[in-house]
Amino acid sequence: MVGATTEAVAANGFTGPAYDEPPIIEVRDLAIAYRGKPALSDVTLDIYRHEIFGIIGPANSGKTSFLHALNRMDAFNTAMEVAGSVRINGKNINHWRNEYALRSRIGVVFPLPVGLPLTVYENVAFSPRLRGIRKKDRLDEVVERCLRRAALWDEVKDRLDSLGSLLSGGQQQRLTIARALSQEPELLFLDEFSIAVDPVTTMRIEDVLKELRSEMTIVLVTNLVQQARRLADRTAFFLMGELVEIGDTEDLFEGKVTDQRTTGYIEGRFG
Amino acid sequence: MFAATPLNRRSYRNQNVARAVFFLMTVALVIPVLIIVGTLVVRGGPALSWEFLFTAPRDNMTAGGILPALVGTIWLVVVALLASVPVGVAAALYLSEYAPDNLLTRTINLAIINLAGVPSIVHALFGVGAFVYFFRFGASILAASLTLAVMTLPVVIVATRESLQAVPQAFREACWNMGATRWQTIRKVVLPNSISGILTGVILEVSRTAGETAPIMFTGATAFVAFLPESVFDQTMAMSYHLYYIATQATDVSEQLTFGVALVLIAIVLAMNAVSIGFRVYLRGLKKW
């Protein structure tokens, strides 16, 4: 179903987020706590296909926890308690019999780059191998395509066999993005991806993200307000575990807000 | 402006004193080792010969070699390893990678620490009760090795768990986020990066197993058999027990012979430790992050 949508969009030229289709992510009354201590409460929102959905907010406002809840990382963290419902593609994520299949369709990029202690090639081939792709030429193709898309190919094509963890910070972050893309994800979560990346690389990655939008839905958590403005179609503002505001990014930045705290944060008066 | 204040001078003096004290302690640590090894080499060295290593004792232990004890020790160590390594590594993998942090896990961890603190003679009595009598293995290599395995299990578990936990959590999370199961993560990322550390732990365990006397003396070691063990149900001689026996029980054993046995025993242990250190150096060179 998603594949069909992507093809249609590609054929017609990408026209923007699919607000007329059912949302890809439906979050209802989501609450997250760690050992009973609330981290996020009462979040209800929809994210639509081919949208870049920005989440802004200061540290400790529950942004990362939100992403963790969406791909069921609570299964690996006994301290994390999740209430409410999240539906992806119309299906409650707690009803996926195999949560690993869910995660394999969601690419995640962390704040600090994590190059697995494998070669550059194996870093990107990891997920395809998990999916059962064995043939060398097929893997080569996936690795090259993903590294090109992450704007890293030219820098590493001659050293695919060296360790991914030995690349520079900015390169490792692009490697992480290539790895996420190698999952052929329907959803791409970026969690403050530019913290450890220089500004030039950040701009290159941002250009990549704009292109990727035609193929996938991107949830962009960022503490750089201007980054959300540059990229996001709609933006949500989280503050101290509360969803304060959600709206079209341009509206928020033009001051069309319902809560003055949003303006305060966007204009840099706090946070 | 940059002149040293009295406080600067005092700090400087204190740090020199601290360094001197720590250096002396370190020297104090090395001296006994040097004395032991030196004495053994000087007094036991002349006893060493091919005949010493490759023949059985003769004339009521007063002459001949140590072959049955050497071979017996190898049997004991290998069988103990076969029992303790799979169990220990699997348990460590469970505790480190799967177990939720709950009361049961904490109890198991506590039990492991306690198991490590049980004196070896208590392990020996446990071995007699459990393996010799209850499981009816009799006094045999099997019973002795299993006793050694139980005793060294905590070493394997702790060493394995530590090398597993030295693998950064971020690697696991990156794998999980790609949809890898815990087992796929362990197999592809965690184990390849901790295997050297696990091997180091195993080798340390070997050296400990080779030197133990108490756990084997009631469970399978015997003072003298002229033949080499043929199966795990045989009794056997062992280096450590042989040393104990000729030093305290047998009469008219030359001092040189006793020191020779001790020298071979300590050479085995030191050689294994050297291999372990070698692994560790190799591991550092291989460190991938």
Interface residues (C-beta under 8 A of the other chain):
Chain A: N71 M73 F76 T78 Y100 A101 L102 R103 S104 R105 I106 G107 V108 F110 L112 V114 G115 L116 P117 L118 F126 S127 L130 L163 S165 T176 R179 A180 Q183
Chain B: P100 D101 N102 A170 F171 R172 E173 A174 C175 W176 N177 M178 G179 A180 T181 Q184 K188 V189 P192 N193 K288 W289
